[in-house]
Amino acid sequence: PDMAPVRIVIIEDDYLIASDMEGALTEAGFEVAAVAHSAEEMLEIAAKASPSPALAVVDIRLSGKRDGIDAAHELLAQHGIRCIFATAHQTPQMRKRAEKAKPLGWIAKPYAMPTLVEAVRHAVRDLGEAR
């Protein structure tokens, strides 16, 4: 039997990047369950999504009051959703704050779409082995 495609949510406040990501992941055989442009929107989507997405790709810098690290902490705490962080600005402080979200990977921005797909495949494999 075919396995259902892995459901992924994207949190990215740049519309163009978000649609590139959605296209690349869909083409790679993943199901993009939702694209959110802020932490608040993401948490709203996650609360309604069924079945729950397996993974979130989270941009750390988001418009709105909360950043991607906040969103990722909450996704993990409330919904058990793990993430990959994408960021152009990695500081040791940021990485330390992000540890609580147990990220499955980091992608440095700007990145090429094959890099994203590869990182997502790795993360999904890690999730599969953790089950």
Secondary structure, 3 states (H helix, E strand, C coil): CCCCCCEEEEECCCHHHHHHHHHHHHHCCCEEEEEECCHHHHHHHHHHCCCCCCEEEEECCCCCCCCHHHHHHHHHHHHCCEEEEEECCCCHHHHHHHHHHCCCEEEECCCCHHHHHHHHHHHHHHHHHHC
